[in-house]
Amino acid sequence: MEIAYLNGDYLPADEIKISPDDRGFLFSDGIYEVVRWYEGFFYDMEGHTGRLKRSLHEVRIIWTGSALFPSIAYELIKLNELQGTPALVYLQVTRGAARRSHAFPPPSVPPTVYAFARGFNPQRALVTGGIGTILLKDPRWSRCDIKTVALLPNILSFQEAREKECYECIFIRDGLITECAHSNVFFVVDGTLFTHPESDKILSGVTRRNVLRIAREAGIRVNETPFPAERINEISEAFVTNTSFEIAPVISIDKTPVGNGKPGPVTVMLRQKFDAEILALRVNNTPEA
């Protein structure tokens, strides 16, 4: 039986009821956060909690319990007996339930806070072998830096990629690469790692920030500037990052191979260093016998 969290209580998931007047349902008026459980610890929980608080601030939702995210996440892992399983914890906060009106409800209306933890398949073979992608015009609104639940443009774009037997779509806005439907994207040109800088045009990925740190520590040249779509033919490697599959090599864009159509050396090195960091954290978080 799955146990989920709703407004301070841990309940059987099939018993949870959310009002049809909830603004998340009516307006997509809410934000969310996802953190990965590594069979003993959460990776960069501080980064995820910080992004959660920022998203709440940007959309002006007041949830005084935002600092409780780590403890809620741990409790859901324990209650669902996922301690030894790869898992994701999802938390969503909406502006609450109130009579439908575009204006914010009165301050007395509390936010709706819902969370769950579920085991998942890290799809290691897919991550190791690389993924195909497509290029699409970025259809999203101008505040992509907020992790909002309003994901319809992402969903439609991702579905188009899947229907073309690809696993991600790379967005172009004003001739420049921004990010993907549910990940950040990196390119390698002449040994330099390019990715879009943090701005309102991309979501500041927690994995993205850690990969940039690892790259700099490894002595890789990093250039955080928007990459022109017209220069795609110059890239020798590409990869995407997100919480679930961490670093995934991109081996094709619109059916055209990237480099030699295999994960490149910079991508492989960063993946190895990321894996080594996870292994070190796993050792440090293993309970003593």
C-alpha positions as CSV (number, residue, x, y, z in Angstrom):
1,M,0.0,0.0,0.0
2,E,1.5,3.3,-1.1
3,I,1.6,6.1,1.5
4,A,1.5,9.7,0.4
5,Y,1.6,13.1,2.1
6,L,-1.2,15.7,2.1
7,N,-1.2,18.8,4.2
8,G,0.7,17.5,7.2
9,D,-0.7,13.9,7.2
10,Y,0.7,10.6,5.8
11,L,-2.2,8.6,4.3
12,P,-2.8,5.7,2.1
13,A,-2.5,7.1,-1.4
14,D,-5.9,5.9,-2.5
15,E,-7.6,7.7,0.4
16,I,-6.2,11.1,-0.5
17,K,-8.8,13.6,-1.8
18,I,-8.1,17.0,-3.3
19,S,-10.8,19.5,-4.0
20,P,-12.0,20.1,-7.6
21,D,-11.7,23.8,-6.7
22,D,-8.0,23.5,-6.1
23,R,-6.2,26.1,-8.1
24,G,-3.6,23.5,-9.2
25,F,-6.5,21.7,-10.9
26,L,-8.2,24.8,-12.3
27,F,-5.3,26.9,-13.3
28,S,-2.1,24.9,-12.9
29,D,-1.4,27.4,-10.2
30,G,1.4,25.6,-8.4
31,I,5.0,24.5,-8.3
32,Y,6.7,21.2,-7.8
33,E,10.1,19.6,-7.0
34,V,11.6,16.2,-7.5
35,V,14.6,14.7,-5.7
36,R,16.3,11.3,-6.2
37,W,16.9,8.8,-3.5
38,Y,20.1,6.7,-3.9
39,E,19.3,3.8,-1.6
40,G,20.6,5.6,1.5
41,F,20.7,9.3,0.7
42,F,19.2,12.1,-1.4
43,Y,21.6,13.7,-3.8
44,D,22.0,17.5,-3.2
45,M,18.8,17.8,-1.1
46,E,20.0,21.3,-0.2
47,G,19.9,22.3,-3.9
48,H,16.5,20.9,-4.4
49,T,15.1,22.6,-1.2
50,G,16.6,25.9,-2.3
51,R,15.0,25.7,-5.7
52,L,11.7,24.8,-4.1
53,K,11.8,27.9,-1.9
54,R,12.7,30.0,-4.9
55,S,9.8,28.7,-7.0
56,L,7.4,29.4,-4.1
57,H,8.8,32.9,-3.8
58,E,8.5,33.6,-7.6
59,V,4.9,32.6,-7.8
60,R,4.0,34.2,-4.4
61,I,2.7,31.0,-2.7
62,I,3.3,31.1,1.0
63,W,4.0,27.7,2.5
64,T,5.7,28.1,5.9
65,G,6.7,24.4,5.9
66,S,9.0,24.5,2.9
67,A,12.0,23.8,5.1
68,L,10.3,20.5,6.0
69,F,10.8,19.1,2.5
70,P,13.8,16.9,3.5
71,S,12.0,15.4,6.5
72,I,8.8,14.7,4.5
73,A,10.9,13.1,1.8
74,Y,12.8,10.8,4.3
75,E,9.5,9.9,6.0
76,L,7.9,8.9,2.7
77,I,10.9,6.7,1.8
78,K,10.7,5.0,5.2
79,L,6.9,4.5,5.2
80,N,6.9,3.0,1.7
81,E,9.9,0.8,2.5
82,L,12.1,2.2,-0.3
83,Q,15.3,2.4,1.7
84,G,17.1,0.0,-0.6
85,T,15.4,0.9,-3.9
86,P,16.2,3.7,-6.4
87,A,13.3,6.2,-5.9
88,L,12.0,9.6,-6.7
89,V,10.2,11.9,-4.2
90,Y,7.7,14.3,-5.8
91,L,6.3,17.3,-3.9
92,Q,3.7,19.7,-5.3
93,V,2.4,22.9,-3.7
94,T,-0.6,24.8,-5.1
95,R,-2.2,28.0,-4.1
96,G,-5.0,26.0,-2.4
97,A,-8.7,25.5,-2.9
98,A,-11.0,28.4,-3.4
99,R,-13.9,29.6,-5.6
100,R,-12.6,30.0,-9.1
101,S,-11.3,33.5,-9.7
102,H,-8.1,34.7,-11.5
103,A,-7.2,36.8,-8.5
104,F,-5.4,35.2,-5.6
105,P,-7.7,33.8,-2.9
106,P,-7.6,35.5,0.5
107,P,-4.6,34.8,2.7
108,S,-6.7,32.6,4.9
109,V,-6.8,29.9,2.2
110,P,-3.9,27.5,2.9
111,P,-1.8,26.0,0.1
112,T,-2.3,22.4,-0.9
113,V,0.8,20.3,-0.3
114,Y,1.0,16.8,-1.8
115,A,4.0,14.5,-2.0
116,F,4.7,10.8,-2.8
117,A,7.7,8.5,-3.1
118,R,8.0,5.8,-5.8
119,G,10.7,3.4,-6.9
120,F,11.9,3.8,-10.5
121,N,14.1,2.2,-13.1
122,P,17.2,4.4,-13.7
123,Q,17.4,3.0,-17.2
124,R,21.2,2.6,-17.0
125,A,21.4,0.9,-20.5
126,L,19.7,3.9,-22.1
127,V,21.8,6.4,-20.2
128,T,25.0,4.5,-21.1
129,G,24.2,4.0,-24.8
130,G,22.8,7.4,-25.5
131,I,19.5,8.9,-26.7
132,G,18.1,10.4,-29.9
133,T,16.7,13.9,-29.9
134,I,14.7,16.3,-32.1
135,L,14.9,20.1,-32.5
136,L,11.7,22.1,-31.9
137,K,10.8,25.7,-31.5
138,D,10.5,26.5,-27.8
139,P,6.7,26.8,-27.2
140,R,6.9,27.7,-23.5
141,W,6.1,30.9,-21.5
142,S,8.8,33.4,-20.6
143,R,9.4,32.2,-17.0
144,C,11.0,28.8,-17.6
145,D,13.1,29.4,-14.4
146,I,10.1,28.6,-12.2
147,K,9.4,24.8,-11.7
148,T,5.7,25.2,-12.3
149,V,3.2,22.4,-12.8
150,A,2.0,24.1,-16.0
151,L,3.8,21.7,-18.3
152,L,1.5,21.3,-21.3
153,P,4.0,22.7,-23.8
154,N,6.7,20.3,-22.4
155,I,4.3,17.4,-22.6
156,L,3.3,18.0,-26.2
157,S,6.9,18.5,-27.2
158,F,8.1,15.4,-25.4
159,Q,5.3,13.4,-27.0
160,E,6.3,14.5,-30.4
161,A,9.8,13.3,-29.7
162,R,8.6,9.9,-28.6
163,E,6.4,9.6,-31.7
164,K,9.6,10.1,-33.7
165,E,11.3,7.4,-31.6
166,C,13.4,9.9,-29.7
167,Y,13.8,10.4,-26.0
168,E,14.1,14.2,-25.7
169,C,13.5,17.4,-27.7
170,I,15.9,20.3,-27.8
171,F,14.3,23.7,-27.7
172,I,15.2,26.7,-29.9
173,R,14.2,30.2,-29.1
174,D,15.2,33.2,-31.3
175,G,17.8,31.0,-33.0
176,L,19.4,29.9,-29.8
177,I,19.4,26.5,-28.0
178,T,17.7,26.9,-24.5
179,E,17.1,23.5,-23.0
180,C,15.0,20.4,-23.4
181,A,11.4,19.3,-22.4
182,H,12.6,17.9,-19.1
183,S,16.3,18.3,-19.0
184,N,19.2,20.7,-19.6
185,V,21.4,20.3,-22.6
186,F,25.2,20.6,-23.1
187,F,27.4,20.7,-26.2
188,V,31.1,20.1,-26.7
189,V,32.9,22.1,-29.4
190,D,36.7,21.9,-29.7
191,G,37.0,20.7,-26.1
192,T,34.8,23.5,-24.7
193,L,31.6,22.6,-22.9
194,F,28.7,24.9,-23.8
195,T,25.3,25.3,-22.1
196,H,22.7,28.1,-21.8
197,P,23.3,30.4,-18.8
198,E,20.9,30.6,-15.9
199,S,18.1,33.0,-16.9
200,D,14.3,33.1,-17.2
201,K,14.7,31.0,-20.4
202,I,15.8,27.8,-18.7
203,L,15.2,25.9,-15.4
204,S,18.2,25.9,-13.2
205,G,18.8,22.2,-13.0
206,V,20.3,20.8,-9.8
207,T,22.1,18.2,-11.8
208,R,23.2,20.9,-14.3
209,R,24.9,22.9,-11.6
210,N,26.7,19.9,-10.2
211,V,27.9,18.8,-13.6
212,L,29.2,22.3,-14.3
213,R,31.1,22.1,-10.9
214,I,32.5,18.7,-11.8
215,A,33.6,19.9,-15.2
216,R,35.4,22.9,-13.9
217,E,37.1,20.7,-11.2
218,A,38.3,18.4,-14.0
219,G,39.8,21.3,-15.9
220,I,37.2,21.4,-18.7
221,R,36.7,24.7,-20.3
222,V,33.1,25.9,-19.7
223,N,31.2,28.5,-21.7
224,E,27.8,29.4,-20.3
225,T,26.5,31.3,-23.3
226,P,23.5,30.6,-25.5
227,F,24.5,28.2,-28.3
228,P,23.2,29.1,-31.8
229,A,21.2,26.4,-33.5
230,E,22.9,27.1,-36.8
231,R,26.2,25.8,-35.2
232,I,24.8,22.4,-34.4
233,N,27.0,20.9,-37.2
234,E,30.1,22.0,-35.2
235,I,29.4,20.0,-32.1
236,S,31.4,16.8,-31.4
237,E,29.4,15.7,-28.4
238,A,26.1,16.5,-26.6
239,F,24.4,15.3,-23.5
240,V,21.4,16.2,-21.3
241,T,21.1,16.3,-17.5
242,N,18.3,15.9,-15.1
243,T,17.5,14.3,-11.7
244,S,16.3,10.9,-12.9
245,F,18.9,9.9,-15.4
246,E,21.7,12.3,-14.3
247,I,23.8,12.5,-17.5
248,A,22.6,11.0,-20.7
249,P,24.7,11.2,-23.9
250,V,22.9,12.5,-27.0
251,I,23.9,10.4,-30.0
252,S,21.6,12.0,-32.6
253,I,19.7,15.2,-33.3
254,D,16.9,15.0,-35.9
255,K,18.3,11.5,-36.9
256,T,21.7,13.0,-37.7
257,P,24.5,11.4,-35.7
258,V,26.3,13.6,-33.1
259,G,30.1,13.1,-33.7
260,N,30.5,9.4,-34.5
261,G,27.1,8.5,-33.1
262,K,28.5,7.3,-29.8
263,P,29.0,8.9,-26.4
264,G,32.0,11.2,-26.6
265,P,35.1,11.3,-24.3
266,V,34.1,14.4,-22.4
267,T,30.6,13.0,-21.8
268,V,32.0,9.7,-20.7
269,M,34.5,11.3,-18.3
270,L,31.9,13.5,-16.7
271,R,29.6,10.5,-16.3
272,Q,32.4,8.5,-14.6
273,K,33.2,11.4,-12.3
274,F,29.5,11.8,-11.4
275,D,29.3,8.1,-10.7
276,A,32.4,8.3,-8.5
277,E,30.9,11.1,-6.5
278,I,27.7,9.1,-6.0
279,L,29.7,6.1,-5.0
280,A,31.6,8.1,-2.4
281,L,28.4,9.5,-1.0
282,R,27.0,6.0,-0.9
283,V,30.0,4.7,1.1
284,N,29.8,7.7,3.5
285,N,26.0,7.1,4.0
286,T,26.2,3.4,4.6
287,P,25.4,2.6,8.3
288,E,28.1,0.9,10.2
289,A,27.6,-2.7,11.1
